[in-house]
Amino acid sequence: METTFLKSILDNDFYKFTMQHAVIKLFPKAKVRYGFINRGKHIFPPGFAALLRASVDAMASLRLTKEEKHYLAKYCPYLDPTYLDFLHGYRYDPSEVEITQEGSEIKVTIEGFWYRTILWEVPLMALISELFYKSNHLIRLHDEKIKEITKSKIDNYNKLSVAILEFGTRRRHSYDVHVLVNETLQTFGSESFIGTSNVHFAMVNNKRPLGTHAHEWFMFHAAQYGFKVANAIGLEHWTQVYGGDLGIALTDTYTTDVFFEQFDKKYSKLFDGVRHDSGDPVEFAQKVIAHYIKMGIDPKSKAIVFSDSLNFDKVKIISDFCKDKIKMSFGIGTNFTNDVGLPAMNMVIKLTDTKPDHGQWQGVVKLSDEKNKNTGTPEMIALAKQVLGIK
């Protein structure tokens, strides 16, 4: 069976690099563990772990090229030159990734310094997805059909006059499909397509990569400082590193209601807006608009980035509600990069444990606005809910 190799160290979501930059500055001694969660109960064929191992081992040869470094310096001036030098010398260490297989189940864990291991999650998921389809000999739609499907989608978004972002790296069918999708969006999406979270494809398209931070940023802060202040200190640290740049805040690590309790006037004014990743999107928009009004801020001056399992029907409902009330954009992932005539995979790799600068290993928790997206041990989830007053 042919294995799969990544073609660029920048074939990753932008927020992994922005968080890595911040972690190097603030938490250079912190260690973490990540774990693979097979939400879709996918059946992996014999020998899958060996295929994945070969692909992971090959990532050790990836390195930032001079052209890629120049691209980041031009389009991402908030990334320090020292960080770009670090990234130029960075190499994936495959020993940080453990892969085992028992029957049709695979187990993937990542452990090491946070500033190093933070880059593994997204490309690992992309490799798992591509290898899953290859190793099961599942045949996708042909290239022209995928282009046709993507063109039809972006044509509809153009008619809606909404801003569309491509967020599909982690669960893409394959690199080749990702290429087809981005080429089609770039060609036919001039009215609505504003870019991608994938840094490699952003560079190919000569655009600025899109993204800020992920749940793990706040999950780590909860382990380091406590659940009650995780959002506030996480936001404060983000502003220390980036000032007013990269100003879209993720709200649902410990439920949106808890987030808005700490999203005071200072942060509400400083951040350009918020990202929606779970729960009812229209209810979320109502809460966001009400929050800004309460803070004495015109909601039309702020933005929501919607990014939860979107398709055209959902986008239309959301945009119809938000129009003339608040700015909006839509990050679409799997619906773009894995709509190939096969069932899309449902999986995640999540932060599971952290070891701050001084202390012991401890489990971390995410309390999504959707209960089935919660992660962590039952004991830690119960503790977080008790501390935060969540029923």
C-alpha positions in Angstrom: 0.0 0.0 0.0 1.3 3.4 -1.0 1.9 5.7 1.9 1.3 9.5 2.0 3.8 12.3 2.5 3.2 15.9 3.3 4.8 18.3 0.8 5.3 21.4 3.0 5.8 22.2 6.6 3.2 24.9 6.1 0.6 22.4 5.2 -1.1 23.1 8.5 -3.7 25.5 10.0 -2.4 29.0 10.7 -3.5 29.0 14.3 -1.0 26.3 15.1 1.8 28.6 14.1 0.3 31.7 15.9 -0.1 29.6 19.1 3.4 28.1 18.7 4.8 31.7 18.5 2.9 32.6 21.7 3.9 29.4 23.6 7.6 29.9 22.8 7.3 33.4 24.4 5.2 32.5 27.4 5.4 28.8 28.2 8.7 27.4 26.8 8.9 24.7 29.5 5.3 23.5 29.5 4.7 19.9 28.4 1.5 18.4 26.9 -0.2 15.3 25.7 -2.7 14.9 22.9 -4.9 11.9 22.0 -6.8 10.7 18.9 -10.6 10.3 19.4 -12.4 8.2 16.8 -15.8 9.8 17.1 -17.1 8.1 13.9 -16.1 4.6 15.1 -14.2 4.1 11.8 -12.8 0.7 11.1 -9.1 0.8 10.3 -7.7 -2.1 8.2 -4.8 -4.4 9.2 -1.4 -2.6 8.9 -2.9 0.9 9.1 -0.6 1.8 12.1 2.5 0.9 10.0 1.3 3.1 7.1 0.7 6.0 9.4 4.0 5.4 11.2 5.9 5.6 7.8 4.1 8.9 6.9 4.9 10.4 10.4 8.5 9.3 10.2 8.8 11.0 6.8 7.7 14.3 8.3 11.2 14.6 10.0 12.5 15.7 6.6 10.1 18.7 6.3 11.7 22.1 6.7 10.7 25.7 6.1 12.1 26.9 2.7 13.6 30.4 2.2 10.6 31.2 0.0 8.1 30.1 2.7 10.0 32.2 5.3 9.9 35.3 3.1 6.1 34.7 2.6 5.5 34.6 6.4 7.6 37.7 6.9 5.6 39.6 4.3 2.1 38.5 5.2 2.4 37.9 8.9 4.5 40.9 10.3 3.3 40.2 13.9 5.4 37.0 13.9 8.8 37.9 15.3 11.8 37.4 13.1 13.3 35.3 15.9 10.3 33.0 15.6 10.7 32.7 11.9 14.3 31.8 12.5 13.2 29.2 15.0 10.7 27.8 12.5 13.4 27.7 9.8 15.4 25.4 12.0 12.4 23.4 13.4 12.1 19.7 12.5 9.3 17.4 13.4 10.5 14.7 15.9 8.5 11.5 15.1 9.5 10.1 18.5 6.9 12.5 20.0 4.1 10.5 18.3 3.1 7.0 19.5 1.0 4.9 17.2 -0.5 1.4 18.0 -3.2 -0.8 16.6 -5.4 -3.5 18.1 -7.7 -5.1 15.6 -9.5 -2.3 13.8 -8.8 0.3 16.5 -5.8 2.7 16.3 -4.4 4.7 19.2 -2.4 7.8 18.5 -0.8 9.9 21.3 1.6 12.9 21.2 3.8 13.9 24.1 6.5 16.5 24.5 7.2 20.2 25.0 4.1 22.2 24.0 6.1 24.6 21.8 7.3 21.6 19.7 4.3 19.2 19.7 1.7 21.9 18.9 2.3 21.5 15.2 1.4 17.7 15.0 -2.4 17.7 15.4 -3.7 19.0 12.0 -1.3 17.3 9.7 -1.7 14.0 11.6 -5.5 14.2 11.1 -5.0 14.9 7.4 -2.7 11.9 7.1 -5.1 9.6 9.0 -7.9 10.7 6.7 -6.1 10.3 3.5 -4.6 6.9 4.5 -8.0 5.7 5.7 -9.5 6.1 2.2 -6.4 4.7 0.5 -6.0 1.7 2.7 -9.7 0.8 2.4 -9.5 1.2 -1.4 -12.4 3.6 -1.4 -12.8 5.4 -4.7 -13.7 9.1 -4.7 -15.4 11.1 -7.4 -13.2 12.1 -10.3 -11.4 15.5 -10.4 -13.8 17.2 -12.8 -16.8 16.3 -10.6 -15.2 17.6 -7.5 -14.4 20.9 -9.3 -18.0 21.0 -10.5 -19.4 20.5 -6.9 -17.1 23.1 -5.5 -17.9 25.6 -8.2 -21.6 25.1 -7.6 -21.1 25.8 -3.9 -19.0 28.9 -4.3 -21.5 30.2 -7.0 -24.2 30.0 -4.4 -22.1 31.8 -1.8 -21.3 34.5 -4.3 -25.0 35.1 -4.8 -25.5 35.3 -1.0 -22.7 38.0 -0.9 -21.1 36.4 2.2 -17.4 36.0 3.1 -16.2 32.4 2.8 -13.1 30.9 4.3 -11.7 27.4 3.6 -11.0 25.6 6.9 -10.8 22.0 5.6 -7.2 20.7 6.3 -7.8 18.4 9.2 -10.5 16.2 7.7 -9.8 16.6 4.0 -10.1 13.5 1.8 -6.6 14.0 0.5 -4.0 16.6 -0.5 -5.0 16.3 -4.1 -8.7 17.1 -3.3 -7.5 20.1 -1.2 -5.6 21.4 -4.3 -8.7 21.0 -6.5 -10.9 22.8 -4.0 -8.6 25.7 -3.5 -8.0 26.2 -7.2 -11.7 26.2 -7.9 -12.5 28.6 -5.0 -9.7 30.9 -6.2 -10.9 30.8 -9.8 -14.7 31.2 -9.2 -15.0 32.8 -5.7 -13.9 36.4 -6.4 -17.0 37.8 -4.8 -17.0 35.7 -1.6 -13.9 33.6 -1.1 -11.4 35.5 1.1 -8.9 32.8 1.9 -7.9 29.7 3.7 -6.6 28.7 7.2 -4.0 26.4 5.5 -0.8 28.3 5.3 0.6 26.3 2.4 -2.4 27.0 0.2 -2.6 30.6 1.3 0.9 31.0 0.0 0.0 29.3 -3.3 -2.9 31.7 -3.6 -0.7 34.7 -2.6 -3.1 35.5 0.2 -2.8 36.1 4.0 -3.5 33.0 6.0 -6.5 33.1 8.3 -6.9 32.1 12.0 -6.1 33.0 15.6 -6.2 30.4 18.4 -7.8 27.1 19.3 -9.4 25.5 22.3 -6.1 24.2 23.6 -5.0 27.7 24.3 -7.7 28.1 26.9 -7.5 24.5 28.1 -3.9 25.0 29.0 -4.7 28.2 30.8 -7.3 26.5 32.9 -4.7 23.9 34.0 -2.1 26.5 34.7 -4.3 29.2 36.4 -7.7 27.6 37.2 -11.0 27.3 35.4 -12.5 30.6 36.6 -9.8 32.8 35.1 -8.8 30.7 32.1 -10.6 32.8 29.5 -9.5 36.1 30.9 -5.9 35.2 31.3 -5.9 33.5 28.0 -7.2 36.6 26.3 -4.7 38.8 28.2 -1.8 36.7 27.2 -2.9 36.8 23.6 -3.0 40.6 23.6 0.4 40.7 25.3 1.8 38.8 22.3 -0.2 40.2 19.5 -1.6 43.6 20.7 -4.6 44.2 18.5 -3.6 41.7 15.7 -5.3 38.3 15.3 -8.3 39.6 17.1 -11.0 36.9 16.7 -11.6 35.2 20.1 -12.8 31.6 20.5 -15.7 31.5 22.9 -16.8 28.0 23.7 -14.0 26.3 25.5 -15.9 26.6 28.8 -19.3 27.5 27.2 -20.1 30.8 25.6 -22.1 32.0 28.7 -19.0 31.7 30.9 -16.9 33.3 28.3 -19.0 36.4 28.1 -18.8 36.8 31.9 -15.1 37.6 31.4 -15.2 39.2 28.0 -15.4 42.7 29.5 -15.4 46.1 27.8 -11.6 46.1 27.4 -11.5 42.8 25.5 -14.8 43.5 23.7 -13.3 46.6 22.3 -9.8 45.2 21.6 -10.9 42.0 19.8 -12.4 42.4 16.4 -15.0 39.7 17.1 -15.6 36.1 18.1 -15.7 32.6 16.6 -18.6 30.3 16.8 -17.7 26.6 17.0 -20.6 24.8 18.7 -24.2 25.2 19.7 -27.1 26.9 17.8 -25.5 29.6 15.6 -28.5 31.9 15.6 -28.8 31.8 19.4 -25.1 32.5 19.5 -25.4 35.5 17.3 -28.2 36.8 19.5 -26.0 36.5 22.5 -23.1 38.2 20.8 -25.2 41.1 19.6 -26.8 41.5 23.0 -23.3 41.4 24.7 -21.9 44.2 22.5 -25.0 46.4 23.0 -24.6 45.8 26.8 -21.0 47.0 26.5 -22.0 50.1 24.6 -20.4 48.9 21.4 -22.1 48.9 18.0 -22.4 45.3 16.9 -22.0 46.4 13.3 -18.4 47.3 14.1 -17.7 43.7 15.2 -17.6 40.3 13.5 -18.6 36.7 14.0 -16.6 33.9 12.3 -18.9 30.8 12.1 -17.1 27.5 11.8 -19.3 24.7 13.0 -20.1 22.0 10.4 -21.4 24.5 7.9 -23.1 23.9 4.6 -25.0 26.3 2.3 -28.4 25.8 4.0 -26.9 26.7 7.4 -24.9 29.6 6.0 -28.1 31.1 4.5 -30.1 30.8 7.7 -27.3 32.5 9.7 -26.6 35.2 7.1 -30.3 36.0 6.8 -30.4 36.6 10.6 -27.1 38.5 10.9 -27.5 40.7 7.9 -27.4 44.4 8.9 -26.9 43.4 12.6 -23.2 42.3 12.7 -20.4 41.5 10.3 -19.9 37.8 9.6 -17.8 35.3 7.8 -18.0 31.5 7.4 -15.2 29.0 7.8 -16.2 25.9 5.9 -14.1 22.7 6.4 -15.2 19.2 5.6 -18.1 20.3 3.3 -15.4 21.7 1.0 -12.5 19.3 1.3 -14.3 16.0 1.8 -17.4 16.1 -0.3 -16.2 13.4 -2.7 -19.0 10.8 -2.8 -17.7 9.0 0.3 -18.7 9.3 4.0 -16.6 12.0 5.6 -14.6 11.0 8.6 -15.5 12.2 12.1 -12.5 12.3 14.3 -10.4 14.8 16.4 -7.1 15.0 18.1 -7.4 16.9 21.4 -5.2 18.1 24.2 -5.6 15.6 27.0 -3.0 16.5 29.7 -0.6 19.3 30.5 2.4 19.7 32.7 3.0 23.4 33.4 6.4 24.9 34.1 6.2 23.8 37.7 3.8 21.1 38.7 2.5 17.6 37.9 0.7 16.2 34.9 -3.0 16.9 35.0 -6.0 16.3 32.7 -7.6 19.1 30.8 -11.2 19.8 29.9 -13.3 21.4 27.2 -17.0 22.2 28.0 -18.5 22.9 24.6 -21.9 24.5 23.9 -22.8 21.0 22.7 -22.4 18.3 25.3 -21.3 15.6 22.9 -18.2 17.8 22.1 -17.0 17.8 25.7 -13.6 16.3 26.3 -11.8 15.3 29.5 -12.3 12.6 32.2 -15.8 12.5 33.8 -14.2 13.6 37.1 -12.5 16.6 35.6 -15.6 17.6 33.6 -17.6 17.4 36.8 -15.0 19.5 38.7 -15.0 22.2 35.9 -18.8 22.4 35.9 -18.8 22.8 39.7 -16.2 25.5 39.7 -17.8 27.4 36.8 -21.4 26.9 38.1 -22.5 25.0 35.0 -25.5 22.7 35.4 
